[in-house]
Amino acid sequence: MSGRILLIVEDDPAFARTLRRSFERRGDTVHSAASLEATIAVLAEAKPTHAVVDLKLGQESGLAVVRHLHGHDPQLVIVVLTGYASIATAVEAIKLGASNYLVKPSNTDDIEAAFAGESVIEPEDLPMSGRQTSLKTLEMERIHEVLAETGFNISETARRLGLHRRTLARKLAKRWVS
């Protein structure tokens, strides 16, 4: 029994429910949110000690949630989950306050190991595959990089990338897997 207070920030209800049940069975108190706004509401009611944050939350970036959580409590242990791995987003997540970065599919044991610091990611430790990175992945990495630079301002990000705001919103709404 760990007795942690855990916040799961995930927009996939089935995955969030599965994680919640698994961590509750381990003795954790679990709160859930699916967006930055919902995260802020949870923080008004609870003081989590650990958090699991999906990198992609609908049209929002999980990096904004990481930044907010770290600003709220620098001692909070934050693990970022992503459907696609990239050095740029891993480095950005760590810079913003994440303790670790895991690639989906990750299970509760993987997250537990990340909480324990067993697999803290250093940029040079990220696995490099022998295959070429797809253009879609490179595009999404660049979008996330500019999002972080602009403080997660969609309009400014779209302007800097030379995209229409709605086009950027559509790109962010897609499920990217590489």
Backbone as CSV, one residue per row, in Angstrom:
resi,resn,N_x,N_y,N_z,CA_x,CA_y,CA_z,C_x,C_y,C_z
1,MET,0.841,-1.189,0.000,0.000,0.000,0.000,0.882,1.247,0.000
2,SER,0.747,2.054,-1.028,1.640,3.202,-1.129,1.080,4.444,-0.445
3,GLY,-0.221,4.646,-0.477,-0.817,5.806,0.158,-0.569,7.118,-0.557
4,ARG,-0.132,7.057,-1.810,0.087,8.283,-2.590,-1.241,8.937,-2.930
5,ILE,-1.160,10.222,-3.217,-2.295,10.936,-3.808,-1.876,11.187,-5.253
6,LEU,-2.563,10.523,-6.171,-2.174,10.510,-7.571,-3.171,11.275,-8.425
7,LEU,-2.651,12.064,-9.355,-3.479,12.757,-10.337,-3.170,12.161,-11.697
8,ILE,-4.210,11.673,-12.376,-4.070,11.146,-13.733,-4.696,12.159,-14.680
9,VAL,-3.891,12.713,-15.584,-4.375,13.680,-16.571,-4.320,12.982,-17.921
10,GLU,-5.463,12.487,-18.347,-5.570,11.652,-19.553,-6.931,11.898,-20.175
11,ASP,-6.965,12.134,-21.507,-8.240,12.403,-22.171,-8.904,11.157,-22.739
12,ASP,-8.249,10.012,-22.671,-8.859,8.753,-23.105,-9.528,8.131,-21.875
13,PRO,-10.873,8.193,-21.804,-11.572,7.734,-20.599,-11.301,6.272,-20.236
14,ALA,-11.196,5.408,-21.222,-10.964,3.983,-20.940,-9.584,3.772,-20.326
15,PHE,-8.566,4.412,-20.890,-7.212,4.270,-20.358,-7.115,4.896,-18.964
16,ALA,-7.742,6.074,-18.792,-7.734,6.737,-17.481,-8.406,5.857,-16.427
17,ARG,-9.525,5.236,-16.794,-10.255,4.354,-15.871,-9.406,3.133,-15.495
18,THR,-8.719,2.559,-16.480,-7.863,1.401,-16.227,-6.720,1.767,-15.275
19,LEU,-6.056,2.893,-15.540,-4.982,3.343,-14.655,-5.513,3.617,-13.250
20,ARG,-6.658,4.281,-13.184,-7.254,4.624,-11.887,-7.484,3.366,-11.048
21,ARG,-8.145,2.381,-11.643,-8.445,1.143,-10.913,-7.173,0.447,-10.451
22,SER,-6.185,0.394,-11.328,-4.945,-0.286,-11.003,-4.231,0.403,-9.835
23,PHE,-4.158,1.719,-9.858,-3.482,2.437,-8.776,-4.305,2.412,-7.487
24,GLU,-5.618,2.424,-7.598,-6.452,2.323,-6.391,-6.248,0.967,-5.717
25,ARG,-6.098,-0.097,-6.520,-5.826,-1.423,-5.954,-4.484,-1.447,-5.216
26,ARG,-3.582,-0.566,-5.594,-2.272,-0.489,-4.935,-2.306,0.409,-3.699
27,GLY,-3.475,0.967,-3.392,-3.621,1.771,-2.189,-3.522,3.270,-2.390
28,ASP,-3.485,3.720,-3.623,-3.394,5.154,-3.890,-4.774,5.803,-3.884
29,THR,-4.806,7.078,-3.521,-5.991,7.908,-3.713,-5.807,8.539,-5.086
30,VAL,-6.786,8.365,-5.968,-6.604,8.798,-7.353,-7.640,9.849,-7.749
31,HIS,-7.151,10.908,-8.375,-7.995,11.953,-8.961,-7.726,11.948,-10.462
32,SER,-8.735,12.306,-11.247,-8.582,12.320,-12.702,-8.956,13.672,-13.275
33,ALA,-8.310,14.004,-14.384,-8.625,15.209,-15.143,-8.341,14.898,-16.603
34,ALA,-9.009,15.625,-17.493,-8.809,15.386,-18.924,-8.302,16.629,-19.660
35,SER,-8.012,17.696,-18.898,-7.556,18.939,-19.514,-6.836,19.787,-18.469
36,LEU,-6.226,20.877,-18.918,-5.574,21.797,-17.989,-6.606,22.403,-17.049
37,GLU,-7.740,22.803,-17.599,-8.808,23.404,-16.788,-9.286,22.436,-15.695
38,ALA,-9.491,21.184,-16.054,-9.922,20.177,-15.072,-8.817,19.918,-14.049
39,THR,-7.569,19.985,-14.484,-6.440,19.810,-13.570,-6.427,20.912,-12.523
40,ILE,-6.642,22.136,-12.961,-6.677,23.282,-12.044,-7.795,23.092,-11.021
41,ALA,-8.949,22.583,-11.464,-10.070,22.330,-10.553,-9.703,21.261,-9.518
42,VAL,-9.020,20.209,-9.951,-8.603,19.149,-9.019,-7.620,19.709,-8.000
43,LEU,-6.691,20.551,-8.449,-5.685,21.112,-7.544,-6.306,22.014,-6.476
44,ALA,-7.478,22.565,-6.764,-8.178,23.385,-5.768,-8.736,22.515,-4.640
45,GLU,-8.967,21.236,-4.925,-9.572,20.316,-3.957,-8.564,19.362,-3.315
46,ALA,-7.488,19.010,-4.027,-6.572,17.971,-3.555,-5.128,18.424,-3.706
47,LYS,-4.247,17.768,-2.996,-2.806,18.046,-3.094,-2.092,16.754,-3.486
48,PRO,-2.040,16.482,-4.799,-1.399,15.236,-5.238,0.103,15.235,-4.957
49,THR,0.618,14.035,-4.749,2.062,13.852,-4.559,2.715,13.349,-5.838
50,HIS,1.896,12.734,-6.706,2.376,12.165,-7.962,1.361,12.474,-9.065
51,ALA,1.839,12.549,-10.309,0.943,12.793,-11.441,1.415,12.017,-12.668
52,VAL,0.445,11.569,-13.440,0.694,10.948,-14.738,-0.017,11.836,-15.752
53,VAL,0.723,12.363,-16.723,0.165,13.326,-17.676,0.381,12.832,-19.102
54,ASP,-0.706,12.739,-19.859,-0.610,12.401,-21.278,-0.087,13.628,-22.019
55,LEU,0.814,13.429,-22.958,1.385,14.550,-23.713,0.344,15.234,-24.588
56,LYS,-0.620,14.473,-25.076,-1.630,15.025,-25.977,-3.006,14.905,-25.336
57,LEU,-3.602,16.038,-25.037,-4.915,16.080,-24.390,-5.893,16.795,-25.311
58,GLY,-6.505,16.051,-26.217,-7.416,16.687,-27.180,-6.620,17.689,-27.996
59,GLN,-7.040,18.964,-27.921,-6.333,20.007,-28.657,-5.298,20.714,-27.784
60,GLU,-5.144,20.271,-26.557,-4.172,20.865,-25.652,-2.894,20.033,-25.625
61,SER,-1.837,20.662,-25.184,-0.582,19.945,-24.978,-0.454,19.614,-23.498
62,GLY,-0.070,18.399,-23.209,0.169,18.007,-21.830,1.339,18.761,-21.215
63,LEU,2.201,19.352,-22.063,3.318,20.134,-21.543,2.822,21.335,-20.741
64,ALA,1.686,21.909,-21.136,1.103,23.027,-20.375,0.671,22.546,-18.996
65,VAL,0.156,21.338,-18.919,-0.254,20.754,-17.635,0.980,20.502,-16.768
66,VAL,2.038,19.967,-17.380,3.287,19.715,-16.639,3.808,21.021,-16.054
67,ARG,3.844,22.049,-16.870,4.331,23.350,-16.399,3.491,23.860,-15.240
68,HIS,2.171,23.742,-15.353,1.278,24.216,-14.288,1.462,23.387,-13.013
69,LEU,1.520,22.076,-13.151,1.696,21.208,-11.984,3.016,21.504,-11.272
70,HIS,4.085,21.641,-12.039,5.393,21.919,-11.437,5.387,23.288,-10.757
71,GLY,4.726,24.268,-11.379,4.614,25.595,-10.763,3.792,25.558,-9.481
72,HIS,2.794,24.706,-9.464,1.922,24.567,-8.287,2.665,23.896,-7.132
73,ASP,3.449,22.858,-7.432,4.204,22.126,-6.412,5.456,21.525,-7.042
74,PRO,6.609,22.170,-6.866,7.849,21.666,-7.464,8.265,20.276,-6.955
75,GLN,7.709,19.833,-5.834,8.050,18.512,-5.286,7.217,17.387,-5.916
76,LEU,6.190,17.744,-6.679,5.306,16.767,-7.306,6.095,15.904,-8.291
77,VAL,5.937,14.592,-8.203,6.615,13.664,-9.116,5.704,13.490,-10.331
78,ILE,6.168,13.932,-11.495,5.350,13.942,-12.708,5.955,13.006,-13.743
79,VAL,5.118,12.096,-14.265,5.523,11.209,-15.352,4.664,11.557,-16.568
80,VAL,5.311,11.804,-17.696,4.616,12.133,-18.941,4.511,10.865,-19.783
81,LEU,3.309,10.620,-20.329,3.082,9.502,-21.248,2.853,10.063,-22.641
82,THR,3.373,9.375,-23.648,3.155,9.839,-25.009,2.982,8.666,-25.959
83,GLY,2.231,8.895,-27.014,2.030,7.889,-28.042,3.159,7.881,-29.045
84,TYR,3.995,8.913,-29.031,5.154,8.952,-29.922,6.320,9.558,-29.153
85,ALA,7.455,8.950,-29.280,8.639,9.409,-28.556,9.446,10.354,-29.422
86,SER,9.920,11.411,-28.806,10.843,12.287,-29.503,11.769,12.911,-28.473
87,ILE,12.977,13.136,-28.875,13.939,13.745,-27.973,13.484,15.151,-27.607
88,ALA,12.968,15.899,-28.582,12.562,17.285,-28.322,11.483,17.367,-27.251
89,THR,10.451,16.538,-27.353,9.378,16.619,-26.356,9.821,16.049,-25.018
90,ALA,10.688,15.037,-25.015,11.194,14.495,-23.753,12.009,15.550,-23.019
91,VAL,12.886,16.219,-23.731,13.708,17.265,-23.124,12.825,18.396,-22.614
92,GLU,11.857,18.807,-23.411,10.963,19.893,-23.004,10.164,19.511,-21.761
93,ALA,9.658,18.278,-21.719,8.897,17.810,-20.558,9.758,17.839,-19.300
94,ILE,11.002,17.381,-19.409,11.914,17.371,-18.255,12.234,18.802,-17.838
95,LYS,12.481,19.691,-18.799,12.759,21.097,-18.490,11.594,21.745,-17.750
96,LEU,10.366,21.370,-18.117,9.179,21.972,-17.509,8.829,21.369,-16.151
97,GLY,9.534,20.313,-15.752,9.314,19.777,-14.415,8.930,18.316,-14.324
98,ALA,8.829,17.629,-15.458,8.506,16.199,-15.403,9.705,15.440,-14.834
99,SER,9.409,14.385,-14.109,10.456,13.540,-13.541,10.872,12.456,-14.520
100,ASN,9.938,12.071,-15.390,10.205,10.981,-16.314,9.268,11.079,-17.510
101,TYR,9.556,10.289,-18.523,8.866,10.337,-19.806,8.760,8.903,-20.312
102,LEU,7.537,8.407,-20.502,7.326,7.029,-20.956,6.554,7.013,-22.266
103,VAL,6.875,6.041,-23.095,6.167,5.868,-24.361,5.042,4.852,-24.155
104,LYS,3.858,5.183,-24.685,2.739,4.246,-24.635,3.020,3.116,-25.611
105,PRO,2.566,1.933,-25.387,1.755,1.551,-24.234,2.640,1.346,-23.006
106,SER,2.238,1.960,-21.908,2.914,1.789,-20.624,1.889,1.264,-19.645
107,ASN,2.325,0.386,-18.764,1.389,-0.143,-17.778,1.714,0.436,-16.404
108,THR,0.955,0.024,-15.415,1.119,0.541,-14.064,2.511,0.244,-13.521
109,ASP,3.053,-0.925,-13.826,4.401,-1.262,-13.351,5.448,-0.314,-13.943
110,ASP,5.305,0.030,-15.221,6.230,0.976,-15.858,6.157,2.335,-15.163
111,ILE,4.936,2.766,-14.871,4.736,4.064,-14.224,5.300,4.033,-12.803
112,GLU,5.082,2.927,-12.091,5.644,2.765,-10.743,7.166,2.888,-10.791
113,ALA,7.792,2.234,-11.769,9.249,2.313,-11.908,9.683,3.748,-12.186
114,ALA,8.923,4.454,-13.010,9.240,5.848,-13.314,9.087,6.722,-12.075
115,PHE,8.048,6.471,-11.275,7.880,7.213,-10.020,9.060,6.988,-9.089
116,ALA,9.563,5.761,-9.079,10.676,5.399,-8.194,12.010,5.920,-8.723
117,GLY,11.991,6.508,-9.911,13.212,7.055,-10.480,14.106,6.012,-11.109
118,GLU,13.558,4.829,-11.345,14.368,3.749,-11.899,14.732,3.958,-13.359
119,SER,13.960,4.783,-14.039,14.256,4.957,-15.460,14.187,6.424,-15.853
120,VAL,14.775,7.269,-15.016,14.768,8.697,-15.326,15.469,8.900,-16.658
121,ILE,14.818,9.636,-17.516,15.317,9.796,-18.877,16.281,10.961,-18.975
122,GLU,17.406,10.694,-19.517,18.332,11.728,-19.930,18.248,11.728,-21.452
123,PRO,18.310,12.889,-22.087,18.150,12.931,-23.548,19.032,11.940,-24.291
124,GLU,20.269,11.747,-23.821,21.151,10.816,-24.530,20.754,9.364,-24.306
125,ASP,19.884,9.103,-23.318,19.436,7.740,-23.049,18.215,7.324,-23.865
126,LEU,17.614,8.260,-24.570,16.427,7.920,-25.344,16.786,6.942,-26.441
127,PRO,15.946,5.907,-26.610,16.260,4.932,-27.646,16.168,5.554,-29.033
128,MET,17.160,5.284,-29.830,17.155,5.778,-31.196,16.911,4.589,-32.106
129,SER,15.840,4.660,-32.870,15.545,3.545,-33.749,16.330,3.707,-35.041
130,GLY,16.494,2.615,-35.747,17.222,2.652,-36.997,16.386,3.207,-38.138
131,ARG,15.097,3.371,-37.896,14.254,3.842,-38.994,14.183,5.358,-39.015
132,GLN,13.846,5.885,-40.168,13.715,7.320,-40.346,12.495,7.838,-39.585
133,THR,12.610,9.033,-39.048,11.470,9.672,-38.402,10.533,10.166,-39.493
134,SER,9.234,9.920,-39.303,8.274,10.335,-40.325,8.109,11.855,-40.328
135,LEU,7.671,12.381,-41.451,7.422,13.817,-41.560,6.336,14.257,-40.587
136,LYS,5.332,13.399,-40.392,4.257,13.735,-39.452,4.806,13.883,-38.038
137,THR,5.692,12.998,-37.652,6.285,13.071,-36.320,7.148,14.318,-36.182
138,LEU,7.955,14.611,-37.192,8.781,15.815,-37.164,7.912,17.069,-37.077
139,GLU,6.811,17.072,-37.836,5.896,18.200,-37.804,5.310,18.375,-36.404
140,MET,4.880,17.280,-35.783,4.286,17.364,-34.457,5.323,17.799,-33.424
141,GLU,6.554,17.334,-33.555,7.620,17.772,-32.645,7.814,19.278,-32.750
142,ARG,7.853,19.787,-33.977,8.045,21.230,-34.178,6.869,22.009,-33.598
143,ILE,5.658,21.520,-33.794,4.473,22.190,-33.242,4.581,22.258,-31.723
144,HIS,4.947,21.146,-31.080,5.069,21.134,-29.618,6.188,22.060,-29.145
145,GLU,7.267,22.117,-29.894,8.378,22.997,-29.549,7.927,24.459,-29.564
146,VAL,7.227,24.862,-30.627,6.756,26.238,-30.736,5.655,26.518,-29.705
147,LEU,4.800,25.530,-29.453,3.789,25.696,-28.400,4.456,26.041,-27.074
148,ALA,5.495,25.320,-26.726,6.201,25.577,-25.464,6.842,26.963,-25.479
149,GLU,7.432,27.346,-26.610,8.071,28.663,-26.727,7.079,29.800,-26.535
150,THR,5.841,29.599,-26.972,4.829,30.664,-26.907,3.972,30.592,-25.650
151,GLY,4.363,29.737,-24.718,3.556,29.622,-23.500,2.222,28.961,-23.781
152,PHE,2.177,28.083,-24.788,0.998,27.308,-25.160,-0.139,28.184,-25.686
153,ASN,0.248,29.274,-26.349,-0.704,30.168,-26.991,-0.923,29.667,-28.423
154,ILE,-2.129,29.151,-28.683,-2.442,28.556,-29.992,-2.333,29.592,-31.114
155,SER,-2.873,30.777,-30.904,-2.854,31.798,-31.950,-1.430,32.209,-32.311
156,GLU,-0.601,32.446,-31.295,0.784,32.843,-31.550,1.570,31.700,-32.195
157,THR,1.309,30.478,-31.762,1.978,29.322,-32.356,1.622,29.216,-33.832
158,ALA,0.341,29.354,-34.150,-0.101,29.294,-35.547,0.582,30.381,-36.373
159,ARG,0.666,31.602,-35.815,1.311,32.706,-36.524,2.781,32.382,-36.795
160,ARG,3.496,31.889,-35.785,4.922,31.581,-35.948,5.164,30.445,-36.938
161,LEU,4.234,29.512,-37.010,4.385,28.387,-37.935,3.840,28.692,-39.325
162,GLY,3.200,29.853,-39.469,2.632,30.205,-40.769,1.393,29.403,-41.108
163,LEU,0.637,29.009,-40.075,-0.578,28.227,-40.255,-1.791,29.047,-39.838
164,HIS,-2.932,28.693,-40.384,-4.173,29.269,-39.900,-4.460,28.626,-38.547
165,ARG,-5.038,29.383,-37.628,-5.315,28.876,-36.271,-6.149,27.594,-36.308
166,ARG,-7.154,27.541,-37.164,-8.001,26.336,-37.255,-7.231,25.140,-37.808
167,THR,-6.306,25.393,-38.731,-5.482,24.311,-39.267,-4.624,23.721,-38.153
168,LEU,-4.027,24.595,-37.339,-3.226,24.116,-36.209,-4.105,23.327,-35.233
169,ALA,-5.287,23.806,-34.950,-6.201,23.096,-34.038,-6.534,21.704,-34.581
170,ARG,-6.754,21.600,-35.892,-7.038,20.285,-36.496,-5.838,19.355,-36.370
171,LYS,-4.636,19.895,-36.598,-3.434,19.064,-36.469,-3.270,18.570,-35.035
172,LEU,-3.543,19.413,-34.063,-3.415,19.027,-32.659,-4.483,18.023,-32.236
173,ALA,-5.603,18.025,-32.926,-6.698,17.123,-32.573,-6.458,15.692,-33.066
174,LYS,-5.538,15.523,-34.014,-5.267,14.196,-34.566,-4.505,13.351,-33.570
175,ARG,-4.687,12.030,-33.655,-3.923,11.081,-32.850,-2.679,10.717,-33.616
176,TRP,-1.526,11.121,-33.137,-0.274,10.858,-33.831,0.404,9.644,-33.235
177,VAL,0.737,8.727,-34.064,1.500,7.559,-33.651,2.556,7.324,-34.724
178,SER,3.792,7.143,-34.299,4.831,6.914,-35.310,5.439,5.556,-35.116
